[in-house]
Amino acid sequence: MNKIIHIYTDGSSKGNPGPGGYGIFIETFFSNSYNRKIISQGFRYTTNNRMELLSVIVGLEKIENKKQNIVVFTDSKYIVNTVQKKWIYNWEKNNFHNKKNVDLWKRFLNLFYKHFVLFQWIKSHNYHYINDYCDRLSVEATQKKNLKIDYVYEKKL
């Protein structure tokens, strides 16, 4: 039996831009075993789309072995459409000319090419218990002390 990995993600910002955070729930199924990881982090000043994308990136970074079968569940049409409609390949070909969050999209692609990743869109705030949990994690992360700095975003200001 192959290992199957599900990564549930959500990102948020209070104000856009404003304090932001992400929440991630990773579950791994292999043979008769089941493992999970829960991750969240807050940032002092960022955007919702950056946090949505960073949640996917951090989730993928936690997968140590290459060429894994991964399904990413997200409520972000920004991410799902970019990948499923193959916009990302044209963006990359054009060196992300006039695109936002270039630093994160490049970081994402390095991880995306290492695995077999599918994206599944989930309607937000629609009583999907894991998506709702990730939403709560992302919001709570914005309220923590010692928020991280999104250096790339803040540098542009």
C-alpha positions as protocol buffer text, in pm:
chain_id: "A"
residue {
  index: 1
  type: MET
  ca { x: 0 y: 0 z: 0 }
}
residue {
  index: 2
  type: ASN
  ca { x: 128 y: 346 z: -87 }
}
residue {
  index: 3
  type: LYS
  ca { x: 156 y: 623 z: 163 }
}
residue {
  index: 4
  type: ILE
  ca { x: -115 y: 884 z: 123 }
}
residue {
  index: 5
  type: ILE
  ca { x: -77 y: 1230 z: 268 }
}
residue {
  index: 6
  type: HIS
  ca { x: -353 y: 1485 z: 317 }
}
residue {
  index: 7
  type: ILE
  ca { x: -260 y: 1843 z: 394 }
}
residue {
  index: 8
  type: TYR
  ca { x: -541 y: 2074 z: 508 }
}
residue {
  index: 9
  type: THR
  ca { x: -449 y: 2441 z: 508 }
}
residue {
  index: 10
  type: ASP
  ca { x: -591 y: 2781 z: 581 }
}
residue {
  index: 11
  type: GLY
  ca { x: -452 y: 3130 z: 603 }
}
residue {
  index: 12
  type: SER
  ca { x: -599 y: 3452 z: 733 }
}
residue {
  index: 13
  type: SER
  ca { x: -523 y: 3812 z: 804 }
}
residue {
  index: 14
  type: LYS
  ca { x: -703 y: 4056 z: 1026 }
}
residue {
  index: 15
  type: GLY
  ca { x: -729 y: 4339 z: 783 }
}
residue {
  index: 16
  type: ASN
  ca { x: -576 y: 4282 z: 444 }
}
residue {
  index: 17
  type: PRO
  ca { x: -294 y: 4364 z: 503 }
}
residue {
  index: 18
  type: GLY
  ca { x: -268 y: 4321 z: 875 }
}
residue {
  index: 19
  type: PRO
  ca { x: -168 y: 4061 z: 1132 }
}
residue {
  index: 20
  type: GLY
  ca { x: -190 y: 3720 z: 967 }
}
residue {
  index: 21
  type: GLY
  ca { x: -147 y: 3354 z: 1031 }
}
residue {
  index: 22
  type: TYR
  ca { x: -181 y: 3006 z: 895 }
}
residue {
  index: 23
  type: GLY
  ca { x: -307 y: 2672 z: 1022 }
}
residue {
  index: 24
  type: ILE
  ca { x: -212 y: 2331 z: 887 }
}
residue {
  index: 25
  type: PHE
  ca { x: -337 y: 1981 z: 961 }
}
residue {
  index: 26
  type: ILE
  ca { x: -137 y: 1698 z: 801 }
}
residue {
  index: 27
  type: GLU
  ca { x: -254 y: 1339 z: 812 }
}
residue {
  index: 28
  type: THR
  ca { x: -57 y: 1044 z: 679 }
}
residue {
  index: 29
  type: PHE
  ca { x: -202 y: 704 z: 602 }
}
residue {
  index: 30
  type: PHE
  ca { x: 33 y: 412 z: 550 }
}
residue {
  index: 31
  type: SER
  ca { x: -56 y: 46 z: 581 }
}
residue {
  index: 32
  type: ASN
  ca { x: -224 y: 23 z: 922 }
}
residue {
  index: 33
  type: SER
  ca { x: -79 y: 344 z: 1062 }
}
residue {
  index: 34
  type: TYR
  ca { x: -211 y: 695 z: 1090 }
}
residue {
  index: 35
  type: ASN
  ca { x: -12 y: 1002 z: 1189 }
}
residue {
  index: 36
  type: ARG
  ca { x: -95 y: 1368 z: 1212 }
}
residue {
  index: 37
  type: LYS
  ca { x: 82 y: 1699 z: 1259 }
}
residue {
  index: 38
  type: ILE
  ca { x: -72 y: 2030 z: 1352 }
}
residue {
  index: 39
  type: ILE
  ca { x: 114 y: 2352 z: 1272 }
}
residue {
  index: 40
  type: SER
  ca { x: 33 y: 2720 z: 1302 }
}
residue {
  index: 41
  type: GLN
  ca { x: 225 y: 3047 z: 1290 }
}
residue {
  index: 42
  type: GLY
  ca { x: 138 y: 3415 z: 1310 }
}
residue {
  index: 43
  type: PHE
  ca { x: 290 y: 3717 z: 1138 }
}
residue {
  index: 44
  type: ARG
  ca { x: 268 y: 4081 z: 1239 }
}
residue {
  index: 45
  type: TYR
  ca { x: 186 y: 4230 z: 896 }
}
residue {
  index: 46
  type: THR
  ca { x: 96 y: 4038 z: 580 }
}
residue {
  index: 47
  type: THR
  ca { x: -194 y: 3952 z: 347 }
}
residue {
  index: 48
  type: ASN
  ca { x: -452 y: 3678 z: 336 }
}
residue {
  index: 49
  type: ASN
  ca { x: -323 y: 3537 z: 6 }
}
residue {
  index: 50
  type: ARG
  ca { x: 32 y: 3521 z: 140 }
}
residue {
  index: 51
  type: MET
  ca { x: -87 y: 3325 z: 442 }
}
residue {
  index: 52
  type: GLU
  ca { x: -298 y: 3091 z: 228 }
}
residue {
  index: 53
  type: LEU
  ca { x: 2 y: 3018 z: 7 }
}
residue {
  index: 54
  type: LEU
  ca { x: 249 y: 2997 z: 295 }
}
residue {
  index: 55
  type: SER
  ca { x: 29 y: 2739 z: 467 }
}
residue {
  index: 56
  type: VAL
  ca { x: 55 y: 2512 z: 161 }
}
residue {
  index: 57
  type: ILE
  ca { x: 431 y: 2569 z: 140 }
}
residue {
  index: 58
  type: VAL
  ca { x: 496 y: 2491 z: 506 }
}
residue {
  index: 59
  type: GLY
  ca { x: 274 y: 2182 z: 481 }
}
residue {
  index: 60
  type: LEU
  ca { x: 471 y: 2055 z: 181 }
}
residue {
  index: 61
  type: GLU
  ca { x: 801 y: 2136 z: 354 }
}
residue {
  index: 62
  type: LYS
  ca { x: 706 y: 1900 z: 635 }
}
residue {
  index: 63
  type: ILE
  ca { x: 700 y: 1605 z: 392 }
}
residue {
  index: 64
  type: GLU
  ca { x: 1054 y: 1474 z: 409 }
}
residue {
  index: 65
  type: ASN
  ca { x: 1057 y: 1203 z: 142 }
}
residue {
  index: 66
  type: LYS
  ca { x: 1032 y: 1299 z: -224 }
}
residue {
  index: 67
  type: LYS
  ca { x: 771 y: 1173 z: -472 }
}
residue {
  index: 68
  type: GLN
  ca { x: 492 y: 1139 z: -220 }
}
residue {
  index: 69
  type: ASN
  ca { x: 122 y: 1124 z: -311 }
}
residue {
  index: 70
  type: ILE
  ca { x: -27 y: 1436 z: -155 }
}
residue {
  index: 71
  type: VAL
  ca { x: -371 y: 1590 z: -163 }
}
residue {
  index: 72
  type: VAL
  ca { x: -385 y: 1952 z: -46 }
}
residue {
  index: 73
  type: PHE
  ca { x: -726 y: 2068 z: 75 }
}
residue {
  index: 74
  type: THR
  ca { x: -767 y: 2445 z: 74 }
}
residue {
  index: 75
  type: ASP
  ca { x: -1045 y: 2702 z: 61 }
}
residue {
  index: 76
  type: SER
  ca { x: -824 y: 2932 z: -147 }
}
residue {
  index: 77
  type: LYS
  ca { x: -940 y: 2969 z: -507 }
}
residue {
  index: 78
  type: TYR
  ca { x: -626 y: 3180 z: -555 }
}
residue {
  index: 79
  type: ILE
  ca { x: -413 y: 2869 z: -508 }
}
residue {
  index: 80
  type: VAL
  ca { x: -643 y: 2606 z: -658 }
}
residue {
  index: 81
  type: ASN
  ca { x: -708 y: 2802 z: -978 }
}
residue {
  index: 82
  type: THR
  ca { x: -342 y: 2893 z: -1021 }
}
residue {
  index: 83
  type: VAL
  ca { x: -244 y: 2525 z: -1016 }
}
residue {
  index: 84
  type: GLN
  ca { x: -545 y: 2349 z: -1167 }
}
residue {
  index: 85
  type: LYS
  ca { x: -586 y: 2598 z: -1451 }
}
residue {
  index: 86
  type: LYS
  ca { x: -209 y: 2575 z: -1510 }
}
residue {
  index: 87
  type: TRP
  ca { x: -154 y: 2951 z: -1481 }
}
residue {
  index: 88
  type: ILE
  ca { x: 152 y: 2881 z: -1268 }
}
residue {
  index: 89
  type: TYR
  ca { x: 344 y: 2736 z: -1565 }
}
residue {
  index: 90
  type: ASN
  ca { x: 297 y: 3050 z: -1773 }
}
residue {
  index: 91
  type: TRP
  ca { x: 384 y: 3266 z: -1474 }
}
residue {
  index: 92
  type: GLU
  ca { x: 704 y: 3068 z: -1428 }
}
residue {
  index: 93
  type: LYS
  ca { x: 786 y: 3084 z: -1800 }
}
residue {
  index: 94
  type: ASN
  ca { x: 745 y: 3465 z: -1785 }
}
residue {
  index: 95
  type: ASN
  ca { x: 951 y: 3487 z: -1464 }
}
residue {
  index: 96
  type: PHE
  ca { x: 638 y: 3587 z: -1270 }
}
residue {
  index: 97
  type: HIS
  ca { x: 625 y: 3925 z: -1445 }
}
residue {
  index: 98
  type: ASN
  ca { x: 372 y: 4154 z: -1272 }
}
residue {
  index: 99
  type: LYS
  ca { x: 259 y: 3880 z: -1032 }
}
residue {
  index: 100
  type: LYS
  ca { x: 221 y: 3914 z: -658 }
}
residue {
  index: 101
  type: ASN
  ca { x: 386 y: 3687 z: -401 }
}
residue {
  index: 102
  type: VAL
  ca { x: 663 y: 3582 z: -639 }
}
residue {
  index: 103
  type: ASP
  ca { x: 887 y: 3477 z: -351 }
}
residue {
  index: 104
  type: LEU
  ca { x: 624 y: 3234 z: -227 }
}
residue {
  index: 105
  type: TRP
  ca { x: 524 y: 3101 z: -569 }
}
residue {
  index: 106
  type: LYS
  ca { x: 888 y: 3017 z: -647 }
}
residue {
  index: 107
  type: ARG
  ca { x: 924 y: 2847 z: -311 }
}
residue {
  index: 108
  type: PHE
  ca { x: 600 y: 2658 z: -377 }
}
residue {
  index: 109
  type: LEU
  ca { x: 715 y: 2534 z: -719 }
}
residue {
  index: 110
  type: ASN
  ca { x: 1036 y: 2388 z: -577 }
}
residue {
  index: 111
  type: LEU
  ca { x: 823 y: 2172 z: -348 }
}
residue {
  index: 112
  type: PHE
  ca { x: 545 y: 2103 z: -598 }
}
residue {
  index: 113
  type: TYR
  ca { x: 788 y: 1948 z: -846 }
}
residue {
  index: 114
  type: LYS
  ca { x: 923 y: 1708 z: -581 }
}
residue {
  index: 115
  type: HIS
  ca { x: 590 y: 1531 z: -522 }
}
residue {
  index: 116
  type: PHE
  ca { x: 267 y: 1417 z: -685 }
}
residue {
  index: 117
  type: VAL
  ca { x: 35 y: 1691 z: -559 }
}
residue {
  index: 118
  type: LEU
  ca { x: -335 y: 1727 z: -623 }
}
residue {
  index: 119
  type: PHE
  ca { x: -545 y: 2017 z: -499 }
}
residue {
  index: 120
  type: GLN
  ca { x: -898 y: 1992 z: -369 }
}
residue {
  index: 121
  type: TRP
  ca { x: -1099 y: 2308 z: -307 }
}
residue {
  index: 122
  type: ILE
  ca { x: -1315 y: 2318 z: 7 }
}
residue {
  index: 123
  type: LYS
  ca { x: -1580 y: 2584 z: 58 }
}
residue {
  index: 124
  type: SER
  ca { x: -1478 y: 2791 z: 358 }
}
residue {
  index: 125
  type: HIS
  ca { x: -1697 y: 2819 z: 667 }
}
residue {
  index: 126
  type: ASN
  ca { x: -1911 y: 2532 z: 541 }
}
residue {
  index: 127
  type: TYR
  ca { x: -1885 y: 2299 z: 841 }
}
residue {
  index: 128
  type: HIS
  ca { x: -1591 y: 2094 z: 716 }
}
residue {
  index: 129
  type: TYR
  ca { x: -1443 y: 2012 z: 1054 }
}
residue {
  index: 130
  type: ILE
  ca { x: -1075 y: 2003 z: 955 }
}
residue {
  index: 131
  type: ASN
  ca { x: -1099 y: 2317 z: 740 }
}
residue {
  index: 132
  type: ASP
  ca { x: -1280 y: 2493 z: 1023 }
}
residue {
  index: 133
  type: TYR
  ca { x: -1007 y: 2376 z: 1261 }
}
residue {
  index: 134
  type: CYS
  ca { x: -734 y: 2514 z: 1033 }
}
residue {
  index: 135
  type: ASP
  ca { x: -928 y: 2842 z: 1015 }
}
residue {
  index: 136
  type: ARG
  ca { x: -934 y: 2863 z: 1396 }
}
residue {
  index: 137
  type: LEU
  ca { x: -562 y: 2783 z: 1409 }
}
residue {
  index: 138
  type: SER
  ca { x: -483 y: 3059 z: 1159 }
}
residue {
  index: 139
  type: VAL
  ca { x: -692 y: 3318 z: 1344 }
}
residue {
  index: 140
  type: GLU
  ca { x: -550 y: 3221 z: 1684 }
}
residue {
  index: 141
  type: ALA
  ca { x: -198 y: 3245 z: 1539 }
}
residue {
  index: 142
  type: THR
  ca { x: -254 y: 3615 z: 1461 }
}
residue {
  index: 143
  type: GLN
  ca { x: -324 y: 3678 z: 1829 }
}
residue {
  index: 144
  type: LYS
  ca { x: -5 y: 3525 z: 1969 }
}
residue {
  index: 145
  type: LYS
  ca { x: 274 y: 3731 z: 2117 }
}
residue {
  index: 146
  type: ASN
  ca { x: 601 y: 3759 z: 1928 }
}
residue {
  index: 147
  type: LEU
  ca { x: 455 y: 3736 z: 1579 }
}
residue {
  index: 148
  type: LYS
  ca { x: 705 y: 3660 z: 1303 }
}
residue {
  index: 149
  type: ILE
  ca { x: 795 y: 3920 z: 1044 }
}
residue {
  index: 150
  type: ASP
  ca { x: 701 y: 3862 z: 681 }
}
residue {
  index: 151
  type: TYR
  ca { x: 1023 y: 4029 z: 567 }
}
residue {
  index: 152
  type: VAL
  ca { x: 956 y: 4009 z: 194 }
}
residue {
  index: 153
  type: TYR
  ca { x: 613 y: 4170 z: 226 }
}
residue {
  index: 154
  type: GLU
  ca { x: 714 y: 4437 z: 475 }
}
residue {
  index: 155
  type: LYS
  ca { x: 1027 y: 4523 z: 273 }
}
residue {
  index: 156
  type: LYS
  ca { x: 805 y: 4623 z: -22 }
}
residue {
  index: 157
  type: LEU
  ca { x: 619 y: 4882 z: 186 }
}
